[in-house]
Amino acid sequence: MKKLLKFTFSVLAVTLLLQACSTTKSLVGAAHGHINGTWTLTNVSYEGLVPGAVQNVFDQAPPAAFIGSTWQLTNSGNGMYTLADGTSQSIFWSYDDQDKSNPIFQFKKTFKGEATRHIAEGYKLYVTQVDGSSMTLKSPVALGDRTAYVVYSFSKK
């Protein structure tokens, strides 16, 4: 009985430790259900920036190259986006709504055989609007002493 009790407490301790060390928030919040699914990026616009000022986003391509891209976001956090030219990228995504006034959609690029907990770099975008059919995300861009944004508008398939 003592061995079973020790084993149970050990498993609980390890589980809590792993959750505390996780770099990605769990998928929580009422809007999470609205984010799951397949999305098409329909428009890219700019707040505080002139079009063309940002040459590369997500370390991949110019913002305009993402117009028409398809984003598949599963409930498990796994996902993929595919650009109009056919280039695909696997991702692990999450939704953080701890700050109710500034919820965040975040994702990391994933590669075959690589554990997401070992991926340090990722991308954070503010969720400014999401419902069952449309979503708007804003990516901050440092511009001197102020912040500008690349704005991504999505429609759900």
C-alpha positions as CSV (number, residue, x, y, z in Angstrom):
1,M,0.0,0.0,0.0
2,K,2.9,2.4,0.9
3,K,4.5,1.7,-2.5
4,L,1.3,2.5,-4.3
5,L,0.8,5.7,-2.4
6,K,4.4,6.8,-3.0
7,F,4.0,6.0,-6.7
8,T,0.8,8.0,-7.0
9,F,2.3,11.0,-5.3
10,S,5.4,10.7,-7.5
11,V,3.3,10.7,-10.7
12,L,1.3,13.7,-9.4
13,A,4.5,15.6,-8.6
14,V,6.0,15.0,-12.0
15,T,2.8,16.0,-13.7
16,L,2.6,19.3,-11.8
17,L,6.3,20.0,-12.5
18,L,5.8,19.4,-16.2
19,Q,2.8,21.7,-16.3
20,A,4.6,24.4,-14.4
21,C,7.6,24.2,-16.8
22,S,5.5,24.3,-20.0
23,T,6.2,27.3,-22.2
24,T,2.8,27.2,-24.0
25,K,-0.4,28.0,-22.2
26,S,-3.2,25.4,-22.4
27,L,-6.0,25.9,-24.8
28,V,-8.6,27.6,-22.6
29,G,-11.3,30.2,-22.8
30,A,-14.7,30.5,-24.5
31,A,-13.1,31.8,-27.8
32,H,-10.9,28.6,-28.1
33,G,-13.9,26.8,-29.7
34,H,-14.2,29.7,-32.2
35,I,-10.6,29.4,-33.2
36,N,-10.6,25.6,-33.9
37,G,-11.2,24.8,-37.6
38,T,-10.0,25.7,-41.0
39,W,-9.4,29.4,-41.8
40,T,-8.5,31.4,-44.9
41,L,-6.5,34.6,-44.5
42,T,-8.5,37.0,-46.6
43,N,-6.7,40.3,-46.0
44,V,-3.5,41.9,-44.6
45,S,-3.6,45.5,-43.5
46,Y,-1.4,47.8,-41.5
47,E,-1.9,50.1,-38.4
48,G,0.8,52.7,-38.0
49,L,2.7,51.3,-41.0
50,V,2.8,51.9,-44.7
51,P,2.1,48.9,-46.9
52,G,5.4,47.3,-47.8
53,A,7.2,48.4,-44.6
54,V,7.3,44.9,-43.3
55,Q,9.3,42.6,-45.7
56,N,9.0,39.3,-43.9
57,V,6.6,37.8,-41.3
58,F,6.9,34.6,-39.4
59,D,10.4,34.3,-40.7
60,Q,8.9,33.0,-44.0
61,A,7.6,35.5,-46.5
62,P,6.2,39.0,-47.0
63,P,2.7,39.6,-45.5
64,A,1.0,39.7,-48.9
65,A,2.2,36.1,-49.6
66,F,0.0,34.9,-46.7
67,I,-3.2,36.3,-48.4
68,G,-5.2,33.2,-49.5
69,S,-3.3,30.9,-47.1
70,T,-5.2,28.2,-45.3
71,W,-4.7,27.6,-41.6
72,Q,-5.9,24.3,-40.1
73,L,-6.1,24.6,-36.3
74,T,-7.1,21.4,-34.4
75,N,-8.4,21.2,-30.9
76,S,-5.2,19.4,-29.8
77,G,-3.1,22.5,-30.6
78,N,-1.5,20.9,-33.7
79,G,-2.0,22.7,-36.9
80,M,-0.7,23.7,-40.3
81,Y,-0.8,26.7,-42.6
82,T,-0.4,26.4,-46.4
83,L,0.5,29.5,-48.5
84,A,-1.2,30.1,-51.8
85,D,2.0,28.9,-53.6
86,G,1.7,25.5,-51.8
87,T,4.4,26.0,-49.1
88,S,3.2,24.3,-45.9
89,Q,4.3,24.7,-42.3
90,S,3.3,22.5,-39.3
91,I,2.6,24.5,-36.1
92,F,1.6,24.1,-32.5
93,W,-0.8,26.8,-31.5
94,S,-2.5,28.0,-28.3
95,Y,-4.9,30.6,-27.1
96,D,-4.1,32.6,-23.9
97,D,-7.0,34.7,-22.5
98,Q,-5.6,35.3,-19.0
99,D,-5.7,39.0,-19.9
100,K,-9.3,39.3,-21.0
101,S,-8.7,42.6,-22.7
102,N,-5.7,41.3,-24.8
103,P,-6.1,37.6,-25.6
104,I,-3.2,36.1,-27.5
105,F,-3.0,33.6,-30.3
106,Q,0.5,32.1,-30.3
107,F,2.2,29.5,-32.4
108,K,5.5,27.8,-32.9
109,K,6.7,26.2,-36.1
110,T,7.2,22.5,-35.7
111,F,9.4,20.1,-37.6
112,K,9.3,16.3,-37.8
113,G,10.8,14.7,-34.7
114,E,11.1,17.9,-32.8
115,A,9.3,18.2,-29.4
116,T,7.5,21.6,-29.1
117,R,8.8,22.1,-25.6
118,H,12.3,22.3,-27.1
119,I,11.3,25.1,-29.5
120,A,12.2,28.4,-28.0
121,E,10.9,30.8,-30.7
122,G,7.4,31.5,-31.5
123,Y,5.0,34.2,-32.6
124,K,2.4,36.1,-30.6
125,L,-0.6,37.9,-32.2
126,Y,-3.3,39.8,-30.4
127,V,-6.8,38.4,-31.0
128,T,-8.9,41.6,-31.6
129,Q,-12.0,39.8,-32.9
130,V,-13.1,36.2,-33.2
131,D,-16.5,34.5,-33.7
132,G,-17.7,31.5,-35.5
133,S,-17.0,32.9,-39.0
134,S,-14.3,35.5,-38.8
135,M,-11.1,36.3,-36.9
136,T,-8.8,39.3,-36.7
137,L,-5.2,39.0,-35.4
138,K,-2.7,41.8,-34.9
139,S,1.0,41.2,-34.9
140,P,3.0,44.0,-33.1
141,V,5.9,45.6,-34.9
142,A,8.4,47.8,-32.9
143,L,8.7,51.2,-34.6
144,G,11.1,53.4,-32.6
145,D,9.3,54.2,-29.3
146,R,5.9,53.1,-30.5
147,T,4.2,49.9,-31.7
148,A,2.6,49.4,-35.0
149,Y,0.7,46.3,-36.3
150,V,0.3,44.0,-39.2
151,V,-3.4,43.0,-39.2
152,Y,-4.5,39.6,-40.4
153,S,-8.2,39.1,-41.3
154,F,-9.5,35.5,-41.6
155,S,-12.7,33.8,-42.6
156,K,-13.7,30.4,-41.5
157,K,-14.3,27.7,-44.1
